[in-house]
C-alpha cells in the first residue's frame, strides 16, 4: 500500500513535470535510485497527461541518456498545462494498489478508464503532436483503414506475412487488447489525425509487431507500446508506459533494468523505423517476413539482454 505522503509527493512531482529526462535516464543506467525512478516516472506521466507536446523531446532525451548517447538541454515550452481531476488520481492509485497478478489482467482496461478521466483538452493537444510524425499526414489523407478479412487472409501460404498475420488475429491477445472494433465509433469523433492513428493501431498493430520484430512476453508488450509512441505518438501507449514506470518506481522489481531497456530501445526503434502507418500492406502479404523487412528497410527489434543490471540504491 502506497502511503498518503508518498502519493501526495508523487502527485506534486507529476503535476510539475520538472527534471532533465536525459540526465535522469543516464543516472539510472549507472545506479537505480528511488528518487531518480520517481522523477523519471513523474515526467513520463506529466507528458502523457498534461503536456503532450513535450513527448518527443522527453523520450528522445531519456532514450539517449539511457543508451549512452549525447543528451541535450530540455526544450522549454511556455504553455498552460491541463489539469488532472480527483477521479484520475483515485483511479490511478486504485490500479497501483492491486496485487500484481490482478493488475496485469485489468491493466489495459484501467488505462482506458484513466484516459477517460483526462482533461478534455488533451485530444486537441495530442493531435498537434501526432501531426508532426512522419507518415501520419499521408495516412490521414487516405482516410480510415478498412478491416482485414480473415477469409481473404486464409489464402496466403505458410511462411508468408499474410499467414502469420492471420494467426495473430486469431490469437487475439497482447498489448492492444482493449483496442477492439467496438471502440471505432468513438474514435471516429476524435480530432484528426487521432482517428486515423487509433484506427490503424486497432487494425494493424499485430502486423506492425510482426514486421518490426516485437512480440513474445509482457516485456515485449512494453517495448511495442514504446515503439507505437515513437512511430505515431500513440497516446494510449504513452499513458500505459508512464503508468508502468510509476508502478515500477514504487515496487522496484528485480527486472526493472530490462523494463527500462525495453522502453527506451523500443522508443528509439519506433523513431528509427520507417513509418509503418504509411505502408501499403496488401502487395507484401504474400512475401516471407525477411523479404518484407528487406523491401521496407526494416531492422527487426533486438530484445534487450543487459549483461549487468544497474546498481540499486534506495
Secondary structure, DSSP 8 states (H G I E B T S, - for coil): ---HHHHHHHHHHHHH--S-HHHHHHHHHHEEEHHHHHHHHHHHHHHHHT-GGGHHHHHHHHHHHHTT-----------------HHHHHHHHHHHHS-HHHHHHHHHHHHHHHHHTS-TTHHHHHHHHHTTSTTHHHHHHH-S-----HHHHTTS-TTBHHHHHHHHHHH--STTTT--GGGHHHHTTS-TTHHHHHHHHHHHHHHHHHHHT--SSHHHHHHHHHHHHHHH--HHHHHHHHHHHHHHHHH--TTHHHHHHHHHHHHHHHHHS--GGG---GGGTTSBHHHHHHHHT---------SS--EEE-
